[in-house]
Amino acid sequence: MTIKEEITELLEKAANEAIRRNLLPPMVMPDMLLERPQNPEHGDYASPLALKLARAARMNPLIIAESLASLIQLPREIERIAVAPPGFINFSLRIDWLTRQVEEILSAGEEYGNIDLGKGARVQLEVVSVNPTGPLHLGHGRGAILGSTLANVLAAVGYQVNKEYYINDAGSQMDAFYRSLYTRYQQALGIDAQMPSEGYFGEYLIALAREIAADEGRRLLEKEAIKELGRIGMSRVIDSIKSDLELLGVSFDVWFSEESLFDHGQYERAMSLLSEKGYTGEKEGATWFVSTALGEDKDNVLVRSDGSPTYFASDIAYHYNKFIERGFDRVINIWGADHQGHVSRMKAAVGALGIDPERLQIIISQMVTLKRGESVLRLSKRTGELITLRELVGEVGADACRFFFLSRSADSQMDFDLELAKRQSADNPVYYIQYAHARIASILRLAQERGIDYRGGDVSLLTTEPELTLIRRMLQLPEVMEMVASTLEPHHLSYYATDIATIFHDFYEKCRVISPDEALTWARLKLVEAAKIVLAKTLRLMGMTAPDRM
């Protein structure tokens, strides 16, 4: 049990005891909220519980806070409990307990911060899932990094995580890709052919067609060979996507084919289930999902009048496969901004299948604006003029890509400044954070070179404010990981990494680590090693490297 959980339990017991003693009227307890005060003078934790209870109890929150505080027996970790206006209950940790946590971090090593929040629940995380019609661009990279970071954190807090890429290899867009590739293939072989008006015009398709022409010659020119040509092209695009994602440190456990839903019967079974439950209807020659029966503003087409299924129908079949056939406890989808309007009807469809819609969580990753200093780079996917994810990684590096994409919440549009991402100065948060880790590694190397064995160091000697501030912030890693897993907001890790780096740099400037005072040197070297564990763990969760030299 973490100290936060212990304090929360103490608050809950005090509230129940206050009701038993008639100090509070009987009422439903809200969540036992616990916060980190902005001002450290207010303690290490603060609870607004009394403020939450005041209205229902019709009592002064300060009186409630004082009653609750009087009923809490101080555990060994807590130095004092104080009540502050307008009704906060503040908890201050004992200094000797704080310093002992350095030993706990050293003992836990790379496992530090891991908690059993998930208790083995199976989570499927679907991310990127771009039509295999061309290279990945910036928005895809943002979603990929959000997803891979979430997967790292969820696995560290006790979930079984399955990372999946849904290959949209069926439908009209693939038909357009096949026709476009066939035209470029003809052109590569010297045949005058006209691109379809709704085709893909990017330069990448010309290069792809030339590669295939070089390998296959003229054997795929017959109209009957368009599908085979398209399959060859799609396979190469998928290989390219895999390669691009690997540059970012993103990998998947499963690459799931949309077409397999039709080949293996999941589509038919899902549509039959909706029909049996009365959620389909016929109108204008098409089959509709009667989503208005589930509170939606309008019904949605499942099968067009020409008999072809919509992407929505395929998505329903895919989620039937996820929840009913493969039995995932939770499904998390990370979609691009253009899928915002799809969220509500997808949840309605999951509910129609007999699945609790709360088990499906959808994160919308907003647009990215690419800048070079003050200049905004204009991008157009339709004309093929785009900066690919591979080009971005090649210019600024994978670590900068990952950090910058994680630096804002997924629901916020963001600017990606290429010049800042490459800058080797404290202005660049990636450089600043990784330099802190390199500085830590340098200190520990120096100790090793001098033959300093600090294993017997006494951490109770760590009593200065810079030392204690660093310890306090390091102890928050489990809470940050729990927050990320609970809210599905991995940007909190980037904030935390920046804070740890800032606090360590401050400690380094104010506290000489290796000094003539042997006992204090040993204690501070233990603190530095613990800081290395925490900072490296945070960087690894974000999928970044923790360099020992810079």
LUMFI-758021 format. One record per residue (C-alpha): z, y, x. Coordinates in Angstrom, 3 decimals, padded with zeros to 6 digits. Layout:
BEGIN
pz,py,px
Z,Y,X
...
END
This chain:
BEGIN
pz,py,px
000.000,000.000,000.000
-000.984,003.408,001.367
001.491,006.279,001.409
-000.585,007.983,-001.300
-000.278,004.919,-003.533
003.462,004.739,-002.828
004.028,008.365,-003.828
001.904,007.880,-006.954
004.043,004.890,-007.919
007.226,006.912,-007.365
005.918,009.642,-009.678
005.055,007.127,-012.379
008.500,005.530,-012.205
010.182,008.951,-012.336
008.143,009.960,-015.410
009.030,006.735,-017.240
012.685,007.153,-016.307
012.631,010.764,-017.553
011.345,009.522,-020.929
014.018,006.796,-021.011
016.744,009.410,-020.397
015.254,011.778,-023.034
014.461,014.361,-020.378
010.870,014.121,-021.638
009.604,013.172,-025.104
007.649,009.907,-025.405
004.010,010.504,-024.440
000.978,008.945,-022.854
001.025,009.535,-019.129
-002.021,011.117,-017.497
-003.304,009.850,-014.177
-000.652,010.429,-011.537
-002.627,013.082,-009.726
-001.917,013.715,-006.069
-003.575,016.441,-004.032
-003.679,017.642,-000.459
-002.306,021.226,-000.427
-004.517,023.861,001.193
-001.456,025.337,002.887
000.329,022.775,005.130
003.580,024.661,004.591
003.545,023.248,001.048
003.811,019.699,002.373
001.458,016.785,002.917
000.938,015.938,-000.762
001.353,017.873,-003.985
001.396,016.635,-007.569
000.462,018.782,-010.603
001.868,016.106,-012.940
004.432,018.461,-014.470
001.673,020.957,-015.272
-000.308,018.177,-016.969
002.708,017.174,-019.079
003.876,020.652,-020.035
001.663,021.210,-023.077
002.336,017.827,-024.703
006.052,018.047,-023.910
006.245,021.739,-024.997
008.390,022.424,-021.950
008.342,024.714,-018.939
006.440,022.829,-016.206
008.940,024.003,-013.588
011.775,022.323,-015.510
009.720,019.133,-015.841
008.956,019.181,-012.107
012.633,019.601,-011.224
013.605,016.720,-013.541
011.010,014.413,-012.028
011.915,015.373,-008.447
015.588,014.632,-009.114
014.704,011.084,-010.224
012.722,010.183,-007.100
014.588,008.344,-004.359
013.211,009.361,-000.999
011.429,006.480,000.750
011.608,006.210,004.518
008.251,007.969,004.967
009.210,011.155,003.087
011.221,013.930,004.750
011.737,016.028,001.613
010.560,016.737,-001.903
010.314,020.349,-003.053
009.403,021.972,-006.360
007.178,025.056,-006.256
006.008,027.408,-009.025
004.379,027.044,-011.429
005.342,023.363,-011.408
004.080,021.501,-008.362
006.043,018.664,-006.757
005.458,018.784,-002.995
006.048,015.892,-000.595
006.508,016.310,003.176
006.170,013.307,005.488
008.713,012.509,008.198
007.547,013.473,011.687
008.704,010.203,013.214
006.777,008.247,010.548
003.684,010.360,011.190
003.686,009.738,014.924
004.204,005.975,014.420
000.911,005.899,012.536
-000.884,006.412,015.843
000.243,002.890,016.760
-000.949,001.636,013.358
-004.422,003.074,013.960
-004.574,001.531,017.434
-003.486,-001.820,016.024
-006.060,-001.760,013.212
-008.898,-000.700,015.517
-012.318,-000.756,013.838
-010.730,-002.030,010.618
-008.722,001.165,010.207
-009.396,002.801,006.845
-010.500,-000.394,005.103
-008.773,-001.026,001.773
-009.240,-003.656,-000.936
-010.424,-001.366,-003.701
-013.339,-003.563,-004.792
-011.483,-006.894,-004.727
-014.719,-008.761,-004.135
-016.654,-007.368,-007.107
-020.424,-007.784,-006.731
-022.362,-004.518,-006.567
-026.135,-004.196,-006.491
-027.344,-000.965,-004.919
-030.988,-000.140,-005.629
-032.406,002.687,-003.556
-035.732,004.232,-002.491
-037.961,001.882,-004.573
-041.058,003.976,-003.913
-044.454,002.779,-005.153
-046.048,001.080,-002.118
-048.984,003.473,-002.140
-048.278,005.572,000.947
-045.754,006.714,003.542
-042.218,007.839,002.761
-041.482,011.555,002.562
-038.312,013.637,002.853
-036.922,012.967,-000.608
-037.201,009.235,-000.060
-035.269,009.624,003.187
-032.456,011.456,001.457
-032.075,008.701,-001.128
-032.254,005.995,001.537
-029.475,007.592,003.586
-027.260,008.211,000.559
-027.675,004.574,-000.413
-027.107,003.019,002.991
-023.994,005.142,003.547
-022.604,004.204,000.150
-023.277,000.555,000.953
-021.316,000.892,004.217
-018.335,002.431,002.454
-018.347,000.064,-000.530
-018.420,-002.932,001.803
-015.523,-001.475,003.818
-013.365,-001.091,000.695
-013.773,-004.624,-000.565
-017.008,-004.858,-002.562
-019.758,-007.443,-002.059
-022.802,-005.209,-001.726
-026.421,-006.209,-002.215
-028.926,-003.566,-001.040
-032.215,-003.835,-002.839
-035.649,-002.216,-002.756
-037.606,-002.539,-006.022
-041.311,-002.798,-005.193
-043.368,-001.232,-007.992
-046.332,-003.535,-007.413
-047.548,-003.580,-011.026
-048.981,-000.971,-013.355
-051.457,001.907,-013.401
-050.416,003.555,-010.125
-051.118,000.366,-008.203
-054.500,000.137,-009.931
-055.243,003.684,-008.757
-054.146,002.745,-005.233
-056.381,-000.320,-005.206
-059.408,001.690,-006.377
-058.703,004.466,-003.857
-058.344,001.996,-000.995
-061.544,000.207,-002.025
-063.429,003.531,-001.914
-062.028,004.389,001.529
-062.833,000.854,002.701
-066.460,001.278,001.577
-066.616,004.646,003.355
-065.180,003.087,006.529
-068.104,000.669,006.455
-070.659,003.488,006.088
-071.153,003.201,002.317
-071.384,006.414,000.293
-068.647,006.020,-002.360
-066.876,008.572,-004.593
-063.085,008.744,-004.737
-061.604,008.307,-008.249
-060.315,011.578,-009.736
-056.772,010.188,-010.048
-056.868,008.576,-006.628
-054.756,008.941,-003.499
-056.322,011.471,-001.133
-053.993,011.350,001.861
-055.313,010.882,005.390
-053.071,007.826,005.701
-055.321,005.943,003.250
-058.408,006.629,005.372
-056.609,005.248,008.441
-055.412,002.221,006.465
-058.933,001.471,005.202
-060.324,001.694,008.733
-057.700,-000.750,010.011
-058.555,-003.264,007.303
-062.292,-002.801,007.872
-061.779,-003.479,011.584
-059.821,-006.670,010.814
-061.748,-007.984,007.804
-065.262,-006.683,008.324
-067.436,-006.504,005.201
-066.048,-009.573,003.413
-064.033,-007.550,000.853
-066.917,-005.412,-000.414
-067.496,-007.457,-003.557
-065.909,-005.977,-006.701
-064.047,-009.245,-007.241
-062.266,-008.664,-003.912
-060.644,-005.336,-004.922
-057.358,-007.022,-005.785
-057.280,-008.971,-002.524
-058.070,-005.784,-000.607
-055.351,-003.981,-002.534
-052.828,-006.722,-001.739
-053.643,-006.503,001.949
-053.257,-002.722,001.830
-050.019,-002.885,-000.154
-048.553,-005.401,002.286
-049.338,-003.090,005.192
-047.836,-000.094,003.371
-044.648,-002.075,002.700
-044.470,-003.067,006.367
-044.847,000.614,007.264
-042.090,001.578,004.795
-039.787,-001.053,006.308
-040.537,000.268,009.778
-039.880,003.888,008.744
-036.567,002.958,007.142
-035.488,000.984,010.209
-035.946,004.163,012.258
-033.197,005.643,010.059
-030.987,002.576,010.341
-031.702,001.603,006.726
-032.238,-002.054,005.842
-032.289,-004.101,002.645
-031.007,-007.516,001.660
-033.708,-007.999,-000.975
-037.225,-006.642,-001.527
-037.732,-007.315,-005.237
-041.214,-007.456,-006.743
-041.810,-005.838,-010.134
-044.676,-008.271,-010.713
-042.260,-011.203,-010.374
-040.589,-010.068,-013.601
-043.788,-011.004,-015.436
-044.522,-014.111,-013.362
-041.021,-015.590,-013.807
-040.466,-014.715,-017.465
-037.738,-012.067,-017.213
-039.943,-009.530,-018.963
-040.546,-011.817,-021.964
-036.872,-012.791,-022.172
-035.686,-009.172,-022.052
-038.155,-008.047,-024.728
-037.203,-011.020,-026.929
-033.517,-010.171,-026.596
-034.131,-006.565,-027.657
-036.176,-007.805,-030.612
-033.491,-010.294,-031.675
-030.900,-007.516,-031.635
-033.105,-005.310,-033.815
-033.889,-002.669,-031.181
-037.705,-002.884,-031.258
-040.208,-001.654,-033.809
-043.970,-001.334,-034.276
-045.590,002.070,-034.700
-049.090,003.416,-034.073
-050.135,000.046,-032.691
-047.443,000.143,-029.991
-044.048,-001.548,-029.571
-041.130,000.891,-029.378
-037.541,000.703,-028.214
-035.532,002.077,-031.157
-033.238,004.121,-028.951
-032.383,006.545,-031.780
-030.206,003.729,-033.166
-028.115,004.124,-029.994
-027.760,007.895,-030.181
-030.894,008.943,-028.288
-032.978,011.880,-029.488
-036.171,009.856,-029.708
-037.550,006.331,-029.526
-039.460,005.188,-026.442
-042.623,003.147,-026.021
-042.213,-000.320,-024.504
-045.721,-001.722,-024.926
-048.714,000.592,-025.321
-051.322,000.079,-028.027
-053.620,-001.526,-025.439
-050.979,-004.191,-024.779
-049.857,-002.925,-021.352
-046.098,-002.560,-020.722
-044.656,000.797,-019.727
-042.553,001.336,-016.609
-039.579,001.649,-018.959
-040.176,-001.894,-020.236
-040.371,-003.190,-016.660
-037.130,-001.372,-015.809
-035.389,-002.980,-018.778
-036.548,-006.400,-017.589
-035.354,-005.585,-014.078
-031.890,-004.658,-015.334
-031.835,-007.788,-017.509
-032.418,-009.669,-014.254
-029.697,-007.721,-012.420
-026.931,-008.032,-014.974
-027.658,-011.173,-016.988
-029.536,-013.443,-014.612
-027.965,-012.486,-011.267
-024.600,-011.454,-012.697
-023.809,-008.286,-010.777
-020.548,-006.635,-011.837
-021.931,-003.152,-011.170
-025.377,-001.746,-010.568
-025.916,001.557,-008.774
-029.379,003.114,-008.794
-030.297,006.076,-006.608
-033.327,007.793,-008.106
-035.327,010.885,-007.268
-035.108,014.151,-009.192
-038.209,013.298,-011.244
-036.266,010.445,-012.887
-033.543,012.666,-014.380
-034.864,012.247,-017.923
-034.903,008.472,-017.549
-031.122,008.112,-017.078
-029.948,008.345,-020.676
-032.531,005.965,-022.132
-031.921,003.447,-019.338
-028.225,003.372,-020.147
-029.078,002.991,-023.831
-031.348,000.050,-023.016
-028.640,-001.643,-020.967
-026.273,-001.238,-023.913
-028.895,-002.754,-026.217
-028.992,-005.823,-023.950
-025.269,-006.288,-024.663
-024.054,-004.903,-021.332
-021.435,-002.159,-021.023
-023.484,000.908,-019.976
-020.582,002.024,-017.764
-021.472,-000.846,-015.442
-024.714,000.990,-014.645
-024.290,004.097,-012.515
-027.255,006.276,-011.655
-027.279,008.891,-008.904
-030.029,011.496,-008.975
-031.022,012.712,-005.510
-032.326,016.271,-005.744
-035.232,017.858,-003.911
-035.300,018.779,-000.227
-036.786,022.012,001.124
-037.925,021.773,004.716
-037.472,024.894,006.844
-038.212,025.905,010.388
-035.756,028.720,010.928
-036.457,031.207,008.123
-039.904,029.782,007.307
-040.242,027.346,004.410
-042.780,024.567,004.989
-045.022,024.025,001.970
-045.693,020.424,001.076
-048.114,018.872,-001.395
-048.087,015.150,-002.082
-051.172,015.263,-004.295
-053.507,016.646,-001.646
-052.007,014.403,000.985
-050.579,017.317,002.994
-047.023,016.140,003.573
-044.556,015.723,006.383
-043.633,012.072,006.464
-040.183,010.688,007.043
-041.415,009.141,010.296
-042.537,012.558,011.548
-039.161,014.060,010.626
-037.243,011.349,012.491
-039.570,011.767,015.458
-038.851,015.487,015.641
-035.080,015.679,015.078
-033.805,012.096,015.513
-032.177,009.623,013.142
-028.615,010.950,013.563
-029.610,014.491,012.574
-031.586,013.160,009.601
-028.652,011.121,008.383
-026.054,013.868,008.810
-028.106,016.667,007.266
-029.079,014.553,004.269
-025.393,013.657,003.816
-024.151,017.220,004.197
-024.699,018.144,000.546
-023.869,016.317,-002.670
-026.777,014.321,-004.073
-027.013,016.538,-007.181
-027.554,019.678,-005.068
-030.936,020.808,-003.816
-030.809,021.257,-000.073
-032.533,023.033,002.785
-033.263,020.999,005.921
-033.580,023.337,008.906
-035.578,021.624,011.646
-034.601,024.182,014.293
-030.878,023.857,013.568
-031.088,020.043,013.566
-032.496,020.087,017.117
-030.148,022.713,018.542
-027.712,021.472,021.209
-024.862,023.838,020.466
-021.778,024.111,018.285
-023.987,025.663,015.575
-025.457,022.218,014.962
-022.782,020.084,013.231
-024.340,016.854,014.520
-024.071,018.019,018.143
-020.578,019.439,017.511
-019.230,016.182,016.034
-020.851,013.847,018.526
-019.718,016.077,021.400
-016.137,015.597,020.179
-016.580,011.820,020.485
-018.184,012.180,023.919
-015.299,014.415,025.023
-012.792,011.792,023.838
-014.664,009.077,025.741
-014.690,011.273,028.861
-010.904,011.693,028.730
-010.374,007.954,028.392
-012.803,007.275,031.278
-010.895,009.689,033.478
-007.649,007.876,032.654
-009.264,004.566,033.534
-010.657,005.925,036.804
-007.161,007.121,037.760
-005.663,003.744,036.876
-003.419,005.156,034.148
-001.992,002.383,031.982
-000.748,004.133,028.847
-000.083,001.061,026.707
003.645,001.705,026.943
003.354,005.322,025.789
005.977,006.644,023.380
004.178,008.324,020.465
007.401,009.960,019.255
006.758,012.560,021.990
003.838,013.920,019.947
005.628,016.800,018.273
003.459,019.914,018.741
001.503,021.366,015.835
-001.976,020.532,017.253
-000.901,016.914,017.780
000.628,016.545,014.317
-002.326,018.271,012.640
-004.687,015.777,014.267
-002.527,012.818,013.186
-002.293,014.108,009.611
-006.050,014.461,009.335
-006.718,011.037,010.886
-004.452,009.442,008.284
-006.715,010.751,005.536
-009.618,008.447,006.422
-008.580,005.699,003.949
-008.289,008.343,001.220
-011.723,009.761,002.045
-013.232,006.283,001.934
-011.563,005.620,-001.423
-012.862,008.954,-002.745
-016.417,008.192,-001.623
-016.298,004.723,-003.198
-014.795,006.009,-006.453
-017.004,009.070,-006.911
-020.146,007.686,-005.190
-020.294,010.967,-003.241
-020.851,010.176,000.450
-021.076,013.848,001.455
-017.270,013.837,001.753
-017.702,011.851,004.964
-019.722,014.628,006.588
-017.004,017.153,005.717
-014.337,014.841,007.082
-016.206,014.215,010.335
-016.585,017.962,010.845
-012.861,018.502,010.215
-011.828,015.761,012.641
-014.112,017.165,015.334
-012.810,020.716,014.788
-009.176,019.632,014.898
-009.739,017.510,018.000
-011.491,020.343,019.844
-008.517,022.570,018.961
-006.047,019.943,020.185
-008.018,019.589,023.435
-007.919,023.341,024.073
-004.179,023.632,023.386
-002.778,020.352,024.733
-003.520,019.145,028.249
-003.907,015.393,027.919
-003.638,014.147,031.520
-000.859,016.127,033.174
001.979,015.714,035.719
004.247,014.726,032.792
003.591,010.966,032.857
005.383,010.137,029.592
003.572,012.867,027.649
000.254,011.864,029.247
000.674,008.300,028.026
001.569,009.453,024.506
-001.393,011.832,024.321
-003.805,009.219,025.648
-002.721,006.970,022.786
-003.446,009.807,020.375
-006.858,010.385,021.948
-007.733,006.690,021.683
-006.687,006.707,018.013
-008.871,009.767,017.434
-011.785,007.912,019.003
-011.295,005.020,016.570
-011.225,007.343,013.556
-014.169,009.503,014.564
-016.305,006.516,015.592
-015.492,004.768,012.295
-016.540,007.855,010.326
-019.807,008.132,012.251
-020.536,004.426,011.760
-019.954,004.695,008.018
-022.553,007.469,007.988
-024.887,005.228,009.987
-024.762,007.518,013.029
-024.196,006.753,016.697
-020.974,007.644,018.509
-022.151,008.614,022.019
-019.799,008.301,024.981
-021.802,010.809,027.022
-023.798,013.909,026.146
END
